[in-house]
């Protein structure tokens, strides 16, 4: 179980990290999806990029302190549920919707595997 936890968590770190840094740097390919969802571009830095990046840092710390990783995964799950909800409200099913759904699944798997690997943290 520990191997699955490490693999999924490292995948989550990679994808969430790229997503967070892309938002902080206003990476050009993400701009159309953000605009289609009706989200102001000024939100890419804060709260979007900041929350994704801090969640990624929490997942990294969670490799040594599992309770921090669990909290980070929970925060990222909430973030991506809200992101998907925003896209649905705007009737926007762009590629970013698919990426948000994938990240929701990866962060949910990280949360579940953290609980299964470290049941004592509850």
C-alpha positions as CSV (number, residue, x, y, z in Angstrom):
1,X,0.0,0.0,0.0
2,X,2.9,2.3,0.7
3,X,4.1,2.1,-2.9
4,X,0.7,3.0,-4.3
5,X,0.5,5.9,-1.8
6,X,4.0,7.2,-2.9
7,X,3.3,6.8,-6.6
8,X,-0.1,8.5,-6.5
9,X,1.1,11.3,-4.2
10,X,4.1,12.0,-6.5
11,X,1.8,12.2,-9.5
12,X,-0.5,14.6,-7.6
13,X,2.5,16.7,-6.6
14,X,3.7,16.9,-10.3
15,X,0.3,17.8,-11.7
16,X,-0.8,20.1,-9.0
17,X,2.6,21.8,-9.0
18,X,2.5,22.4,-12.8
19,X,-1.1,23.6,-12.5
20,X,-0.3,26.0,-9.7
21,X,2.8,27.5,-11.3
22,X,1.0,27.8,-14.6
23,X,-1.7,29.8,-12.9
24,X,0.9,32.0,-11.1
25,X,2.7,32.7,-14.3
26,X,-0.5,33.3,-16.3
27,X,0.5,30.5,-18.8
28,X,-1.1,31.5,-22.1
29,X,-2.9,28.1,-22.9
30,X,-5.0,28.4,-19.7
31,X,-6.3,31.9,-20.3
32,X,-9.2,30.9,-22.7
33,X,-10.6,28.3,-20.2
34,X,-10.4,30.8,-17.3
35,X,-12.2,33.4,-19.4
36,X,-14.8,30.9,-20.6
37,X,-15.6,30.0,-17.0
38,X,-16.1,33.7,-16.2
39,X,-13.2,33.9,-13.8
40,X,-11.3,37.2,-13.6
41,X,-7.7,36.9,-14.9
42,X,-6.6,38.7,-11.7
43,X,-7.7,35.6,-9.7
44,X,-5.0,33.5,-11.4
45,X,-2.4,34.7,-9.0
46,X,-4.5,34.8,-5.9
47,X,-6.4,32.7,-5.0
48,X,-6.1,30.1,-7.8
49,X,-2.3,29.8,-8.3
50,X,-1.5,30.4,-4.7
51,X,-3.9,27.8,-3.3
52,X,-2.8,25.2,-5.9
53,X,0.9,25.8,-5.1
54,X,0.4,25.8,-1.3
55,X,-1.6,22.6,-1.7
56,X,1.3,21.1,-3.6
57,X,3.7,22.2,-0.9
58,X,1.5,20.5,1.7
59,X,1.5,17.3,-0.3
60,X,5.4,17.5,-0.3
61,X,5.5,18.0,3.4
62,X,3.0,15.2,3.8
63,X,5.5,12.7,2.6
64,X,7.2,13.2,6.0
65,X,4.3,14.4,8.1
66,X,1.2,12.5,6.8
67,X,-1.4,14.6,8.6
68,X,-0.2,17.7,6.7
69,X,-0.5,15.7,3.4
70,X,-4.0,14.6,4.3
71,X,-5.1,18.2,5.0
72,X,-3.5,19.4,1.8
73,X,-5.2,16.7,-0.2
74,X,-8.6,17.6,1.4
75,X,-8.0,21.3,0.6
76,X,-7.2,20.4,-3.0
77,X,-10.3,18.3,-3.3
78,X,-12.4,21.2,-2.1
79,X,-10.6,23.5,-4.5
80,X,-11.3,21.3,-7.5
81,X,-14.9,20.6,-6.6
82,X,-15.4,24.3,-6.6
83,X,-13.5,24.7,-9.9
84,X,-15.7,22.0,-11.6
85,X,-18.8,23.7,-10.2
86,X,-17.7,27.1,-11.6
87,X,-17.1,25.5,-15.0
88,X,-20.5,23.8,-14.9
89,X,-22.3,27.0,-13.9
90,X,-20.7,28.8,-16.8
91,X,-21.7,25.9,-19.2
92,X,-18.0,25.5,-20.0
93,X,-16.8,22.1,-20.8
94,X,-13.3,23.0,-22.0
95,X,-10.1,20.9,-21.7
96,X,-9.6,22.6,-18.4
97,X,-12.8,21.0,-17.1
98,X,-11.2,17.6,-17.9
99,X,-8.0,18.6,-16.2
100,X,-9.9,19.7,-13.1
101,X,-11.8,16.4,-13.1
102,X,-8.5,14.5,-13.4
103,X,-6.9,16.5,-10.6
104,X,-10.0,16.0,-8.4
105,X,-9.6,12.2,-9.0
106,X,-5.9,12.2,-8.3
107,X,-6.3,14.3,-5.1
108,X,-9.1,12.1,-3.9
109,X,-6.9,9.0,-4.5
110,X,-4.1,10.7,-2.6
111,X,-6.5,11.4,0.3
112,X,-7.8,7.8,0.4
113,X,-4.4,6.2,0.1
114,X,-3.0,8.5,2.9
115,X,-5.8,7.3,5.2
116,X,-5.2,3.6,4.2
117,X,-1.4,3.9,4.6
118,X,-1.5,5.9,7.9
119,X,-4.7,5.0,9.7
120,X,-3.4,6.3,13.0
121,X,-3.5,9.9,11.8
122,X,-7.2,10.1,12.4
